[in-house]
Amino acid sequence: MSPIFPLFTERRFFTALFLHHRRRCRNLSTHSPPPPLTIEYTLTHPIYTIWGANTGVGKTLVSTGLANSFLSPPPHSLSSKFIYIKPVQTGFPSDSDSHFLYTKFSQLFLRRNKPQQSMVLASNHVLRVSVPAAKASLGAEFHEQSAKASLGAEFHEQYKTITEPHSQGHDLPKQQQQHHSLEVLNSLDRCLGFRDLGYYEERKLGIEGEVSELICKTMYAWREAVSPHLAAEREGAVVEDSELLEMLKRCLMIGLNEKGKEGQNVGNVLSLIETAGGVASPGPLGSLQCDLYRPFRLPSILVGDGRLGGISGTISAYESLRLRGYDVVAVVLEDHGLVNEVPLLSYLRNRVPVFVLPPVPKDASDNLMEWFEEAQSVFSSLKETMLSEFLEKKKRLYDMPKKAREIFWWPFTQHKLVPEYTITVIDSRCGENFAVHKVQNNDVITQQFDACASWWTQGPDAVLQIELARDMGYTAARYGHVMFPENVYEPALRCAELLLEGVGKGWASRAYFSDNGSTAIEIALKMAFRKFLVDNDALLDLSVGNTGEKHIDLKVLALRGSYHGDTLGAMEAQAPSPYTGFLQQPWYTGRGCFLDPPSVYMCNGRWKLSLPQGVQSEKLKEEDMCFGFRDEIFNKTRDSSSLAGIYSSYISEELLQHSGSQKFTYIGALIIEPGKMIQGSGGMQMIDPLFQRILVKECRSRKIPVIFDEVFTGFWRLGVESAAELVCCEPDIACFAKLMTGGIIPLAATLATDAVFDAFVGDSKLKALLHGHSYSAHAMGCTAAVKSIKWFKDPQTNLNLSSEGKLLREIWDMDQAHQISFHPAVQRVVALGTLFALELRANGHNAGYASQYAKSLLHKLREDGIYMRPLGNVIYLMCGPCTSPRVCCHLLQKLYRRLEEFHQENRLKTFEL
């Protein structure tokens, strides 16, 4: 045995081995993975989280005082319910906060109330405890049973069957071997994990009046009085974060009545969740508790520290919560004679009230009855603040849709088609999930997966979201905003270096910063046109001449159906579409030659090529038009196919017709979105990469600068860091935005070669690129970009990266994609990188960008917890580069189920007509 093993107890050693192997073996199951955790909680009554600035600051005293205040109403009032939940408890059973509250409240109630005034049914329930905690709690009643195996030969034998290749389990066929492994793991889980303690105590307080309830619950408990992550490891009882949150979600349903829909009146129910230790104390799996409970993002009460050093600790705890998006409603602390509340109030600028409790008696024999009575007025004021803040927040959530319709002007939205009840009220975001307010069936905050990636910008998971918030906070404090021209500062310099070392590696030498993708395109067009003129000296002489008769008209070569932004110049570089009509853009002329591109898509399980009319040829073979696998489409061996020659002839003829077809009219730039699923009136289609590659080659031979619009496609959106890798060629200029900063703040960059930069170098400032804006290379955006670029390409933080680190693994299950492509309601499917898109089979007014055909389908999907927005009869799911394939699997399952319903409903409508 290795020399380090004696450092561990035998239990800890096998626990570590077991937990490591359990995570690996859970992937053996041939069944669908379990659904991801969905967060939901009621708004029928207030729910608060009690946090501590440190350990030992009196969180449970505050919870007890609130329970006493809440359940000691005036005579003849309605019944009330107070729910206290302790998710994590260590030091059990000698230390049990739920038992303390249960006991102290009972004593206070009997002391304060006459029996005939009111009645309270009080209970305390401990749900799951570690084996050592169960032993300590039950004593002689506890029977070892299977737990003995965890330290004996039986444990070794069971574990050997899933770790040693020639053990009994591995002599079985593969499927039986997988089943055997899972059975053994479940058995070992029972040995090493938790016991359902079944500990329950209750008592009836009072004899007459309205019956109120005190419900106390401890979810998970460990024996050792240490940090939860240490107790869990040492006692072999580790609970996953998702399991803990799922149980917490179920416990929060206690606040609902028997029908499970509506709780009692707001003022008559209050739920508290009391955390363990300090704000940043680890949970059972090691996650900081302020991160662990973030998916709920419940309003918070911070129990501060009134001791020496407590001002610093309280402020740090407050900032840790605020950084993670928690609403801190109040701070409450014990008076230690140091008047800590004064500097705290000054720091908080009276935004948050600070309540001061009287000093707690030091005598351990004191039952605290007099202290609770002395503090009653403080707890009463705190309770009123909590109820008032809840009602104000709830009213605001209810009012938001109406106010939004009155004062917002949403982009790309016909307001007449948006009823008030369809407006999504977003309370917060955690990773890739919205927390939305729903009022139609029940009043809840529930979770919706953001399948629009907040309009194609988002990539961060919950961890990166906090990392970005922290780094941007540092940058805002250090730099604020500083102007960029002729200056340098670390965030901008590091961002430019990473861009040139990453997406610009091998071709780009300069980074030009701007604010958004459309502006980046405008800059790229100016760069390309200057480069074209410099490469054609005669044209440059004509353009700067003063003849008055000669005029050079530069146009772009682009693809029909493409979209490069909404600013005037960017719109000129795209073909006529719903965005460029006279009512939308009266100045639009369409300054370009727009080619009809060939597209590829999946239909009935096969990848197929759709050619525009001008590219049709009898020479094409079946293998040129159909592909068994998507990767065949990107294979460079297609460059020698007959289709490549047909593409080349088609492009050459189009260029010949448009360049010089009118006097002094020239194609001055090519602009394409490499690998892009073009949207707008054309739906979402993937352009044949061979066509794009031939297009670049033909333009290069004519000295036409090449622009890659990677505003959408860059930074892993399509499975590679730069979509240029998909088309296997490099541009002269490329534009990036959206995912570059993780989508958390706007920033764009236009990269260019030395040759492009040199076209602007001269003795006169008038020859420079005279373009920019006040927030060029703003420090916060550059900081976010640095963090996101590094995060997405690091295998330690992005588990979807392939072993080589150049590709994302398949995020969308291709078997599911095939299944959907066979569906009779589906015309075509495209799945690539983080994007899954499909076109619904539709005709007439049901097809196209203005179609409302998908509206009912998307409404049902939102009910399933998926937020989607259509492009006419095209719908799509978009995730981030770090999204778990397990999450995407469940998204596609829900989509297929709703497609079935959608298809049946439309068949019925057709039949009725």
N, C-alpha and C positions, 0 to 999 in steps of 0.2 A: 504494500500500500504506500502511496506517495507520502513523503514526510509532512506535507501540509495537512493531511487528514486528521491528525490528532487535534488540530485547532478547532475542529467542529465536533459537536455531539453527533452520535450516530443518527439520531432523528433528523437533525438539521441537514446532515449530509444527504440522506436518502430523500428528504423533502426537496432539496434543491435539484437532485437528479430527476426525481419524479415530475416536478413542475416543468422542468426543461423538456422532458420527453413528452409530457402530456400536450404541450403546445404544438410539438411537431406532429404527434400522432393524430391530433384532431383533424388534420387534413386528410387522413386515410379514408374517411367516410365517403361512401359512394352516393349518399343522399345529398340533397340541397343543403347548403350551409344554413345555420339558424338566422332568422331575420335580424337586421341591425336593431339596436335599441332605439325606440321611439319615445321621446320625452313628451309628457302631457300632464297638465295639472289644472285643477279647477280655479275659476275666479269667482265662485259663489261665496267665498269667504277669504279673509286674508291668510296668507302663509308667509312666515318670515323665517330667515336663517339667523341663528345666534352665533356670532363669531367672537373669538377672543384675541386681544392684542398679544397675549402670551398664555402660558399655562398658569393656573392658579389665580386668575383675575376675577373669578366669581360668575362664570357663565351660568352655572346651574342655580345659583342664588337668584340671578336675574330671571331665569325661566320660572323658578318657583314663585317669585314675587309677582310675575305677570299672571301665572295661573291663579294665584290667590285673589288678585285684583279682578280678574276676568270672571271668576266663578263666585264672587261675593257681591251679587247685584242687589239693588234695593228690593224691598218686599214687593210681591205681586208681579215681578217681571217674568218674561218668558224664559223657558229653559235654555241653557247654554251648553256648549260643548268646547272643551279645551283639549287639543291633541298635542302631545309632546313626543317627539321622535328623536331617539339617540342612535344614529346610524352605526357609530363605531365606539366601542367601550373597551378599555383595557383595565387591568387590575381587578377583573371580575372574579368572584362575587363580592369581595370585601369592598370594592369600590363600584357602585352602581348608581349613576346619576338619575336614572328613571325611578329607581327605588327610593332615592333621597327625596325627589320631588313628590312622589306618591305619599311617602310617610309625612313629610313636613306639611304638605297641603292638608292632609287629614287632621293633623294636630292644629293647624291654623283655623281650619273650618270649625272644628268643635269648640275652639276657644272664642271665635268671633261670632258664631251664629247660634241663635236659639233653635232647638230641634224643630219647632213648628213653622219656622220661617221658610225654609227651603230644604231640598234634599239633593245630594250628589252621589252618583254611583261612580266610585273611583276604582281604577284597575291598573295593573302593571303587568306587562307581558314581555318576557325575554324570548326571542325567537331562535337564534342560532348561536352556539358557543363552541369554542375549540374543545378538543378532548380534555386537555388539562383543566380548562375552566369547568367543564362538566363534572370532572372528578371532584374538584374543589367544592362545587355547588351541591352535588348529590351525596358525596361521601360514600358510605357503605352501600348505598342504593345503586351506585354506578357499577355496571358490569363491563368488563373489558371487551368481550366478544371479539369482533374482527380487529379491534384496535391492537390486540396482542401481536397480530401478524406484522404490524408496522415495524417492530423491532426484532422479530424472530426469523427463523429459517423460511417460514411460509412467505414472508415479504420478499426475501431474496429470490425464491423460486418463481413467484408471480412476476416480479420485475424482470427476471432473466428471460422469460418467454417473449418479451417485446424488445429486448435490447441485444440479445445474442443471436446471431444468424442461424445457428444449428440447434436452437432450443425447440421445445415442443411446438410452440406457436408457429414457427417458421416452416414446419413440415406440412402445414396445411396449404390447400390451394389459396390463391391470392385473395379472393373475396372473403373466404372464411378466415384467413389470416388477419385481414382488416377488422372483421367483426370480433375476432378473438382479442385483438389488441385493445379495441374500445371497451370490451367487457372487463378486461384486466384493469385498464385505467380507471374505469368507474368503480371497481372494487377497491383499488388503492386509494381513490379519492375518498371513499367512505372511511377507510382506515385512517388516513392522515388528515382529513378535513374537519368538518363541523358535526355537531350533534344538534338535532332539533330538541332543545332542552324541554320545551313544553312547560316552562315555569310561568305560572299565572297566579296572581293574587288580586283580590278585590274586596271592597267593603262598601256598605251602604252608610252614608253619612246623613243624619237627619231622619225625620219620620214623616213629614208632611210637605206639601207645596209642589211646585213644578220640579220635575226631575232633570237635573243637569248631569253632565258627564265629564269626568277627567279620565282621559285615555293616555297611558304612558307605554311606550314601546322601546325596547332596545333591540336593534336589528342583529348586530354581530358583536360578540364579546370574546375577549382573550384573557388568560389568567395573569400574565405578567403585566406589571404596571410600568410599561415602557411605551415608546412610540409605536403606533399600530403596525408599521411596516416591520419593525423588529419582532414584535409579538407574533405576527402572522408567520414570519420565517421560522422563528424558534419553535413554535408550537405546531408547525406543519399544517396551518389552516390559513391558506391564502384565498382571498376572494377577489375576483376580477372586478375592475371598476364598473364594467357594464352590468355585472350581476348585482352589485351594490346599488347602482342607480335604478335598476329594474325593481328591486325590492322597495326602494324608497318611493318610487312611483306608485306601487301598490299600497304602501302605507298611507300615502297622501289621500287615497280614495276614502279613507276612514271619515273624512270630513263630509262626505256625501251621505244623503239619507238612504233608506233601504231601496228606493227605486233606482239609485245609482246615477241620477241625472242632476238633480238640483239639491243644494245644501239648504240649511236653515237660513234665516235672515242673516245678512252680512254681520250685524253687530252681535250675533249670538254664537258664532263659531270662530275659533282662532287656532291655527296650527303653528307650532314652532319646531324647527329642526335645529338641534344643538350640535355643533361640530366638536371635535376633540382637539385639545391643545390650542395652538395659535393658528392664525390665518394660513400661514405657509407650512404648518406641520404636515408631514407625509401621511397619506392614507395607507390602507393595508397593502396596496401594491406598490407604494412608493410615490405615487402622484401627489403633488401638493394639493391640500384640500381645497384651496382657492381655485385650482384647476379642475379637480375632481367633480365639484358640484356646479361647474360653469354651465353645463347644458341646461340646468333649470334656471340659473340666473335669477333666483328669487330675491326680493328686497331684503335688506339686511339690517340687523342691529349689531353694532360693534361694542363689545365690552372692553373698554379701555383699561389702562393701567395707571392707578393713582400713586404708585410708588416712585422712588427715586429712579430715574431713567425711563419712567413710563411715558413721558411726553414723546420721546423719540420713538419708542416701541409702538405707541398708539398711532402716531402719524404714519409710520412705515406700514402698519397693518392697513390703515385707511387707504393709503396710496396703492397698496397691492390689490385691494378689492376694486378700487376705481379703475386701475389699469386693465382689469379683466371685465369691466363693464357692469359691475354690481352697483345697484342703487343703495347707498348707505343712508338709512332714514334717520338714525339717531346714534349718538355715542353715549354710553353710560359707564360711569366708573365710581369706584369706592373712594371716599375721602380719606386720605392718609395724612392730612395736615399740610400738604405741599402745594395746594391750590393749583394742581395741574390743569384744571378746567379753564383757567384764564388764558394761558398761551394756546390751548387747544381751540378755544372759541376764536381767538385772534387768527390762528392759522386757517381755520375753516371759514372765516369771514361770515359767520352766522348763517351759512348755507345749511348747516346741519346742527340741530339742537344738541347740547351736551347736558346730560342729567347726572347729578352727583348724589350718590348713596351715602348714608351715614357710615362711620367706621364699623367694621364687623368685629364683634367681641373676640378677643384672643383666647379666652378660656374654652378649651375643647369640650368641657362639660355643659357649656351654655347651649340650651336647645333653640336659641335664636328667635324665640317667639316675640320677645320685646323688640328685637332688631327689625323683624318683618313689620311689626306694627308701626315703628318709627319711620320705616321706609315706604309705608303704604302710599303716601301722597306722591312720592316720586314714581312708583310703579303705576299709579293711576294716571299720572300725566304722560308717562311713556306709552301706556296702553292707548290713551286717547290720540296721541301723535301717530301711532301705528295704524289705528282705524281710520283716522282722517286722511293719512297719506294713501292708504289703500283705496278709499272711496274716490279721492281726487284722481288717482291713476286710472281707476276703472272708468270713471266718467270721461276722462280724456280719450281712452281707447274707444269708447262708444261714439264719441263725437268726431273722431278723426275722419272716417269716410265722408261724412257730410261736408266737413270743412275742406277736405281735399278737393271734392267736386266743385266747391265754390271758388277756390283761389288757385288751384294748380292748373297748369297747362302742360299736360304730359306729352312727351315726344312720341311720334309714330302711333298716335291714339286718336280715334274718332270718339270724342266724349259722349256723343249721342248714343253710342253703342255700349256704354259702360254704366249699368245701373249701380246704384250705391251699394247694394248688397254683394256685388261681385268684387268690390275693392278689397285687396288684401292688406290687412293692418299688420305690419311687421314690428314686433316689440324688440327683437334682438336677433343676433346671428351668432352661431357657434360653429366654427369650421364651415361645413358646406350646408348647414341647415338653418333655415329661418325658424324663429319662434313667432307664430302668428296667432292673432286673436280671432277666435270663432265664436259667434253668438247665435247662430241659427238653431242648432239642435241643443246645444249646451254651451254654457259660458266657460270657455277653456282657453288656455294658452297651449297650443299644440305645435308639433314639429312638421316642417315641410322641407324636403330636399330641394335645394336650389338647382334645378335642372337647366336653367338658363345660364348658370355660372354668372349670375347677375350681369346678364348681357355680355357674356363671352370674356369677361375680364378676370374672373376669380380662379384661384388655384390653391390657396392655403387650406390646410387642414386646421384643426383646432389648436394644435401646438404652434404652427407657424404664425397663426393669427396673433397669438400673444407675443411671439418673438418680434413680429413686425411692430406691434404696438409699443413694445419696450424700446426697440431701437429708434423708432421715429420720435418717441418722447425724449430720448437722449439728444437726438439731433435738433429737435425744436428748441430744447433748452440751451444747447451749445451754439447753434448757428442762427436760429430763427430763419430769416431769409436774407441772403446776400446776393448782390448782382453778379452776373457771370462774365461779361466781356472783359478780357484782359486780366481775369482773376483765376485763382485756383484754390480749391479747398478739398479736403480728403474725400468726402462722399462723391463729389463729381468726378474726381480723378480715378478713384477706385472703380466707380461704375463704368467709366469709359474703358479702363483697362480690361475689365471682365467682358465687356461687349466685344472688344477686338480680339481677346483671347478665346472667346466662345463662338457666338453666332457669326462673327466677322473673321474668324481665323482663316488665314491663308489668302485672303483677298482684300479686306478692308484695312485702312490705316487711319481713318478719321471718324470721330463721332460728333454729330451735330444734335444738340438737345432741343426739344420743343415740348409742347404741353399735351398733345393728343395725336391720335393716328391720322386724322384728316390733315392737320397742320404738317405732320411729317411728310405726307404725300405732296403737299404744296411745295415744300422745300426740295423734295426729291425731283419734282418736275423742273424747278428752276435749275437745279444742278445738272440734270440730264440735258436740258436744252442748251445750256452754256457749253457743256462738253461737246455736244454735237456741232455747235457753231465753231468752236476752236478746232475740232478735227476736220472741219471743212472751211479752210481759210477764205476761199472765194466768197462763200455765203456770209462769213463774218464781216468781210469788207463791205458787202452790199447792205448788211443789216445796220452798220454804223455810218454808212454813207449818207449824204444829204441830197440825194437826187430828187426826192419828192415823188418819183414815178415808180420806183421799184420797192416792193414790200415783200418780206419773207414771212410766210405763214407756216409755223411749225405745228404739227399735230402729233398725236400719240397713236401707237398701235396697241390695242387692248382687246379684250374678249367680251363678246356680247353677254350681258347678264351679270357682269362683274360690278363690284361696288367698292369705291375707294374713299368714301367719306362725304360729308354734307357741305363742306365749304365750296365756294364757287369754282375755284380751279380744279379741285378734286372731282366735282360733278361734271366738269367739261371733259374729263378723262374717262367717262363711262358712257355706254350706249344708252339710247332712249329707254326709259323704264318708268314705272309709276312715280319714282322719286324726281324725275326730271321734266314731267309734264308742265304745261304753261301755268297751271294754277299753282304748282309747287315752285317752279323756277323759271320765271318769264325771260330771264337772260340766257337760258340754256341754248347752246347751238350744237354741242357735241363735236368738239374739235378733235376728231380722231377717225381712224380706220378700225372698225370693230368686226372682228372675226367671229363666226359661229364655231364654238369649240366642240370637239367630241367629248363625251362624258362616259364614265364607267359607274356601274351600280350592280347591286345584287338583286336578282329576281329568281324565285323558285330554286334557291340554293346555289345558283351559278352567277359568277361575275360576268357581266356582259358589257359590250362596248356599243354606244349609240353614236352614230356618225351624222354630222349635218349634211344637208343635201349636196353641198359643193364638194364633199369628200367621198361620195359614193363611188365604188369601182367594182367591176366584175372580177378583177384579179384577186380580190380578198378571199382568204380561206377561212374555214371554221375556226382554226386555231388563232387567227388574227382577231376574231370577234368575241370569243368566249374563253373564260379562264376558270380553272377548277379552284384556284386559290388566289386570294387578293395579292399576295406578294409577287405573283407572276406578272402583274401589271407594272411593277416597278423594276423588273429585270432589264438590265441594259442590253441583253442579247436581242431585245426587240429592235434595237437601232439598225440592225441589218435586215429587218423584215421588209416585205413589200409595202406594208402600211407606212413605214417611215418614209419611203420614197413618195408615196401618195401625199402624205402630209407636207413634205418639202415642196412639191409642185404646187399644191394648193396655196401655201403661204407665199411662195415666190410670185405667183400670179396676182395675188391680192396686193402685195407690196408694189409690184410693177404698175398696177392700175392707180394706186393712190399717191405714190411718191412721184411728184412732177407731173401728175395728171392735169393740174392747173399750174399756171405760171407762178414760179417761186413758192410752191407748196411742197413741203417735205415732211416725212415722218422723222421726228426728232427724238423719239423715245419709245421704248417698249415698256409697258407696265402690266405685270401679271401677279396673281396671287398663287405662288407655287403650291401645288397639291391641294388647292383650296376647293371646298364645297361652296360654289357660288350661290348667293342667295338672292332675295328680291323676287322679281317676276319670274325668274327661272327656277324657283324653288331652291333646294340644296342639292347640288350635284358635284361629283368629284371629276375634275378635268383629267383627261388622260395624260399622265406624266410624259409619255413619249411625245405627244403633241407639243407640250410646253418646252421640252428639251430641243426639239427640232426648231421651234419658234425662236428660241434664244440663239441657236446656231446660225440661223438665217440672218438675224439682226446683227450679230457680231460680224458676219462677213460684209455687211454694208455700213459698218461703223455707227450703228444705231445703239446708243447707250441703253442698258437693260436695268430696269427697276423691278425689284421684288417687293411687293407689298406683303410684309409679314406681320402686319398689325394684329391680325387674327391668328395666323398660323404659327408664329414664332413661340419659342420657349415651351416646347413639348405638347402644344395643343393637338398636333397630329401625330404624336408618338416619337418625334425627334426634336432635338433642340432648335434646329433651323429646318424649315421645310425645303430649303435648297438641297438638303441631303436626299429628299425623296425624288427630286427631278434630276439629281446628279449633275448639276452645273452651278456656276457662280454668277452673281450679278455684278454690276458696276456700283449700284446704289441699292440699299435695302432699308426698309422702314419697320420699326418695332415699337410696340406699345402694349397695352392690356396686361398680359401675363408677366410682362417684364418687371413690374413692381408687385407681383402677386395679386394685382387688381385692387389693391387697397387705396391707391392714390394715383391720379393721372400723371403720366410722364411718357414721353416718346423720344425716340432717337432715330436719326437718319444716318446710316453708315455709308461711307464712300471710299473709293480707292484713291491712291495718291494722284492718279491721272485726273480724276474729277476735281480734287482739291486744287491741283496746279492750274486748272482753268480759271480759277478766281484770284490767283496770286499776281500782283502787279504793283506798280508805283503809286497808283491812285486808289483812294478809298472807294471811288465810284466803281472800281472793278471787283470789289469784295462782294460777298453774298450779303445783301442788305435785307435781312429778314431776321425776325426774332420776336420775343415777347418778354414781359417783365419777369416772368418766373422761369426763364430758361435755366435748366440744370438746377432746379431748386433742391436744396439739401435734403429735405424729407423724402422727396421722390427718389433721389439717387440712393439714399440709404435703404429704402424699401427695395429698390432694384438689386442692390448688392446682396442683401439678405436672401431675396427670392431666387436669384440666379444661382447662387451657391447652394441653396437648400434643395432646389429641384434636381440638381445634377450630383448630389451627394448620396451614395447608396445607403448611408447610415440614416438619412432623414427621408429619402424617397425609396421606399421598399419596392416600388414598381419598376425600378431600373433593371435592365438586363445585366448579366455578369460583366459585360464589356463596358457598360455605362453609357452606351450610345443610343440605345433604344428603350422605349417603355415596353414592358411585357404586355400581352393582350389584357386590356382592362375589361372589355366587353366579351362575354362568352360567345364564341363563334357558332356553337351549336344552337344557342338561343337566337342568334342573328339569322341563321339559316331557317329556323322554324318560323320566325316572323316574316321572312321574305316569301314564304309559301302561303301566307295568309291571304284569303281572297279580298280583304279590304285594303291590301297594301300593293302599291304599284312598284315601288323600288325601295331598296335599303342601302345605306352606306354606313359602315362602321370603321373608324380609323382613329387611333390615338384616344383622345378623351371625348370624341364625338360619335354619337349614334343618331342617325337621321333616317326618317322614312317619309315617303310621299303616299298619302292616302289616295286610293283609286277614286277619281272624281271627274265629272264632266260639266261643261257649261259654266254657270255662275258659281258652281261649287269648287271650281279649280282656279288657281291663280292667287296672287298676293292679297287681293281684296276679299277672298273667300272667307265665310264664317263657318265653313263645313266642319272644322275640327273643334268648334267651340264646346259642344256637349261632351266630347271625349276628354278634353282637357279639364273640364269642370269635374268630371268623375276622378281623374287622376289627382287633382288637387285634394279631393276628399280622401284619396289614398296616401296623402302625404308627399306628393310630388308637385312642385311648382313648375309649370311649363307655360310657354308663350309661343303661339304658332307663327309660322310664316305662310299664311293662307292655308292650303291643304297639306303643307309640309310641317311636320312636328319633329322635334329633336330633343335628345337628352345630352347634356354636357356635364362632365365632371372635371375634377382637377387632376394634375399629374400624379398626385399622391393618393388619390381615392382608392379604397380597397376594392378589388374585383368582386368581393362578396357583396358590397353595397350595390354595385352595378348589376350583379346577378338578380337581386331582388327588384331593382328598378325595372328590368326587362320582364320579369315575371308579372309584375303588376300591369305593365304596359300590354302584354299579350292578353291577360285576362280582360282588360277593359276593351281591347280591340275586338274580342269575341262578342262582348255585349254591344258594342258600337255597330258591328256588322249585322247582328241579329235585329237590332232596332231599325236600322236602315232598310233591311229586307222587308220587315213588317210594314214600314211606311210605304215602300214601293208596292207591296201587295195590296194595301188599302187603296192606293191611288188607282 
